[in-house]
Amino acid sequence: MLSFRTISSFVIYNAPGSQKAQRQMEVVQVLHMNKGAGVTSYAMNSAVQSKIISVTKPAIERAIKETLCSISWPVSMGIADLGCSSGPNALLVVTEILDAVFDTCCHLERSSPEFKVYLNDLFSNDFNNIFTSLPAFYRKQSQEKESGFGPCFILGAPGSFYGRLFPSNSLHFVHSSSSLHWLSQVPIGVEGRSLNKGKIYISKSSPQCVLDAYLSQFQNDFSFFLKSRSQEMVTGARMVLSFMARKDVDPTTPESCYQWELLAHALMTMVAQGVIEEEKVDLFDAPYYAPCIQELKLEIEKEGSFVMDWSDGYEIDWDDGADQMVTDESLAPLSSEERVARTIRAVVESMLESHFGGHIMDELFRRYAKLVGDHLSNTRTRYYNLVISLVKKA
Ligand SMILES: C[S@@+](CC[C@H](N)C(=O)[O-])C[C@H]1O[C@@H](n2cnc3c(N)ncnc32)[C@H](O)[C@@H]1O
């Protein structure tokens, strides 16, 4: 019989009061996916991300198998999902990982380890939404896995993955999906300045200093992410990361920024009608970066703790994942543009609300849906996602 426990931890990640800690605190406090299970919640509007998780499944299976074949067999296996958010996807990932370990144990005729599964996200994440789904998850796991499968302890691990979260040498597998494109803060040099006029992310009209600041913030963050994980993972452990990226080295190509371009356009229509001030738009920049594979490789080599053993890129339609929403009757009759708008709203609303105020959100996303509809009627548009597998070096 499987047994499960849930506990949470507390992490201090930067000296309180330092400038960096304050800037990070802002992002940490304002960035969270829409909570609960209502019509605008992340739980009800994360079908695109769910699709991404299912596309990544073979990479997870392969990485787990290769890890267990190459490290000394763990009695207790440490697993972390970074940026788990709330809603069905968090436990979907855990299920996929446990299934992959189960299959590997059967294949190798080895006894199962016990599991410590850490679910990480920022402090303001709706962890309660996940924890209330645990009884059904436990039941399903108990029914599906044979009695010899080890006990599983689910642990909440709140804090930023740009810093230490776990004890040294405690992790054998790390996963993260649709999360690492979030930076730790609005890039230094851009934050609080009206440099990126009328835009909220990198755009064709952005000055070079904005592009440079975004790249530099990504480099610092990703390097710190790798350094933190390198202390927490055992030698030979693997990390499967999938996130929004771009194919082209040019960061202004539409595939990496057009969702932001249309959102900026929607905001500027509200500026034109005097609903919001132009300066407010000029002062908002998203703490987001979609890297290309060359930028990732460079940082991985420079940091030096990991080898990239595998990578793949794939495209997902903006309105993909509708087939994954069969149980979600409230979304079934929605048009493509409304689905896209709700998907984006569930992710970015908390940030926009804290800057522009909650009163404009319904109108903003109504305008956004209209612009998305116009765009999709002319152009089939896709997100580009990268999945990479990294092995911790000796
Ligand atoms: C779009 S959601 C993805 C959730 C889930 N992994 C999925 O695939 O559905 C991105 C998540 O990353 C989290 N996140 C962003 N930056 C983070 C950080 N520095 N540390 C931990 N979590 C972070 C956000 O709070 C959010 O819940």
The ligand as an ORCA input file, in Angstrom:
! r2SCAN-3c Opt
* xyz 0 1
  C       2.730     28.850    -16.539
  S       3.008     28.238    -14.934
  C       3.469     26.560    -15.278
  C       2.934     25.626    -14.246
  C       3.096     24.144    -14.505
  N       4.485     23.761    -14.450
  C       2.478     23.747    -15.810
  O       3.202     23.278    -16.701
  O       1.259     23.861    -15.955
  C       4.569     28.960    -14.448
  C       4.817     28.826    -12.973
  O       6.178     29.168    -12.697
  C       6.194     29.826    -11.449
  N       7.440     30.571    -11.294
  C       7.867     31.648    -11.995
  N       9.044     32.079    -11.522
  C       9.383     31.260    -10.494
  C      10.483     31.190     -9.620
  N      11.486     32.072     -9.698
  N      10.515     30.219     -8.693
  C       9.506     29.310     -8.603
  N       8.422     29.310     -9.430
  C       8.356     30.289    -10.356
  C       4.965     30.717    -11.512
  O       4.571     31.153    -10.240
  C       3.962     29.767    -12.167
  O       3.195     29.080    -11.232
*
